[in-house]
Amino acid sequence: MSNMLSVRDRRFGVAVLSVVVLAALAVLVATLTSGRGGSRPAAESPRARQFAAFTQCLLTDPAGLDSPAAAPLWAAMQEASSKTAAKSQYLALPAGVQPDEAKTYVNSLVVRGCDVILAADGTPGTVAGEAAADHPTRHFLLAGGAAPSGNTAVVRAGAGSAVVAKALTDAFNGRFPAGTVLR
């Protein structure tokens, strides 16, 4: 009979030990998956930026964001995005592209789902201004000397990035300044 007790005692001990080990593993897994495990404090854990379902796109000349015409527009887009969480994208026209070919690039921004299409002065602004009539559900913000229309607004030279950022923020909030010239 003493052998039976020792076998039962051993089984009970193994069962208790198993429960303790499983509980410790559960705590370890919960700690690691919560992002607080390891040696990195919770405040330093990486966070992905959450964007709104709104995209603002910039069409530039071949110099891209280094273009003197595009750089202030991109800065304004970043300022607006910090206030609205809008996504910002850009597309540079390739060197030597002809204006009739450049319209394809504007169309690709429409297909991407850009809610507002900004176009830098020069060929991008001219082509986007012409394409705006083909895409009445999109808003176009054109830098330079184009004339505003039903779905376009024009930013005159020297308007400043704050003016562009405000127009983008207004567009995000459903108040695109169509048909206006921004100074």
C-alpha positions in Angstrom: 0.0 0.0 0.0 2.9 2.3 0.6 3.9 1.8 -3.0 0.4 2.9 -4.2 0.6 6.1 -2.2 4.0 7.0 -3.6 2.8 6.4 -7.2 -0.3 8.5 -6.6 1.9 11.2 -4.9 4.2 11.2 -7.9 1.3 11.5 -10.4 -0.1 14.4 -8.3 3.3 16.1 -8.2 3.8 15.7 -12.0 0.3 17.1 -12.6 1.0 20.1 -10.3 4.3 20.7 -11.9 2.7 20.5 -15.4 0.1 23.1 -14.5 2.8 25.4 -13.1 4.9 25.1 -16.3 1.9 25.7 -18.6 0.9 28.8 -16.6 4.5 30.1 -16.8 4.5 29.5 -20.6 1.2 31.3 -21.0 2.5 34.3 -19.1 5.6 34.4 -21.2 3.7 34.1 -24.5 1.3 36.8 -23.4 4.2 39.1 -22.5 6.0 38.6 -25.7 2.9 39.1 -28.0 1.9 42.2 -26.2 5.0 44.0 -27.5 6.3 44.5 -24.0 8.7 41.6 -23.9 12.4 41.6 -24.5 14.7 44.3 -23.5 13.0 47.2 -25.3 10.6 49.4 -23.2 7.0 49.7 -24.5 7.6 53.4 -25.3 10.2 52.6 -27.9 8.2 49.8 -29.7 7.7 50.7 -33.4 4.3 52.0 -34.4 2.9 52.1 -37.9 1.3 55.4 -38.8 -2.5 55.1 -39.4 -3.6 56.9 -42.6 -7.1 58.1 -43.5 -8.8 56.9 -46.6 -7.7 60.0 -48.5 -4.8 60.3 -50.9 -3.2 63.5 -52.2 -0.9 63.0 -55.2 1.7 65.3 -56.7 2.7 65.2 -60.4 6.2 66.6 -61.0 8.7 67.3 -63.7 11.5 64.8 -64.2 13.5 66.2 -61.2 10.8 64.8 -58.9 10.8 66.2 -55.4 14.1 68.0 -56.0 12.3 70.2 -58.5 12.1 73.9 -57.4 8.4 73.8 -58.5 7.6 70.6 -56.6 9.5 71.0 -53.4 7.2 73.6 -51.8 4.1 71.6 -52.9 5.5 68.4 -51.3 6.3 70.4 -48.1 2.7 71.6 -48.0 1.4 68.1 -48.6 3.4 66.9 -45.6 2.1 69.7 -43.4 -1.5 68.9 -44.4 -0.9 65.2 -43.9 0.3 65.8 -40.3 -3.0 67.5 -39.6 -5.3 65.1 -41.5 -3.5 61.7 -41.8 -4.0 61.9 -45.6 -1.6 59.7 -47.6 0.9 61.6 -49.8 2.3 60.2 -53.0 4.1 61.6 -56.0 4.9 60.7 -59.6 7.6 62.3 -61.7 7.2 62.6 -65.4 10.1 61.0 -67.3 12.6 63.2 -69.1 11.6 63.9 -72.7 7.9 62.9 -72.3 5.6 64.7 -74.8 2.5 66.5 -73.4 0.2 64.0 -75.1 2.0 61.2 -73.5 2.1 62.9 -70.1 -1.7 62.7 -69.9 -1.2 58.9 -69.3 0.6 59.8 -66.0 -2.2 62.0 -64.9 -4.6 59.1 -65.7 -2.5 56.7 -63.6 -2.9 59.0 -60.6 -6.7 58.9 -61.1 -6.6 55.1 -61.3 -4.5 55.0 -58.1 -7.4 56.7 -56.4 -5.9 60.1 -55.7 -8.6 62.3 -54.2 -6.6 65.5 -54.9 -4.0 65.7 -57.7 -1.5 68.5 -57.3 0.5 69.4 -60.3 3.7 71.5 -60.3 4.1 74.4 -62.6 5.2 73.7 -66.2 4.3 70.5 -68.1 2.7 68.8 -65.1 0.4 71.7 -64.4 -0.6 72.1 -68.1 -1.3 68.4 -68.6 -3.2 68.0 -65.4 -5.3 71.1 -66.2 -6.2 69.6 -69.5 -7.0 66.2 -67.9 -9.2 67.7 -65.2 -12.1 68.0 -67.6 -11.9 64.2 -68.2 -12.1 63.4 -64.5 -14.8 65.6 -63.0 -15.0 63.6 -59.8 -11.4 64.3 -58.9 -10.0 67.6 -57.5 -7.0 69.2 -59.1 -4.8 71.8 -57.5 -2.6 73.4 -60.2 0.5 75.5 -59.6 1.1 78.2 -62.1 -1.0 80.2 -64.6 -3.9 77.9 -65.4 -7.4 79.1 -65.2 -9.5 77.5 -62.4 -12.6 75.5 -63.3 -15.3 73.3 -61.7 -12.9 70.8 -60.2 -9.7 72.8 -60.2 -8.1 75.4 -58.0 -5.0 77.3 -59.0 -2.1 78.2 -56.7 -0.3 81.3 -57.9 3.5 81.6 -57.5 4.5 82.8 -54.1 1.3 81.7 -52.4 3.3 79.8 -49.8 3.0 76.3 -48.5 0.6 77.3 -45.8 -2.0 78.3 -48.5 -1.5 74.9 -50.2 -1.7 73.0 -47.0 -4.9 74.8 -46.1 -6.5 73.9 -49.5 -5.5 70.3 -49.0 -6.9 70.2 -45.4 -10.1 71.8 -46.7 -10.3 69.2 -49.5 -9.8 66.4 -46.9 -12.7 67.9 -44.9 -15.0 68.0 -48.0 -14.5 71.7 -48.8 -12.2 71.8 -51.9 -11.8 75.4 -53.1 -12.8 74.6 -56.7 -12.9 77.4 -59.2 -10.6 79.7 -57.1 -7.2 81.2 -57.3 -5.1 80.8 -54.2 -2.6 83.5 -53.4 
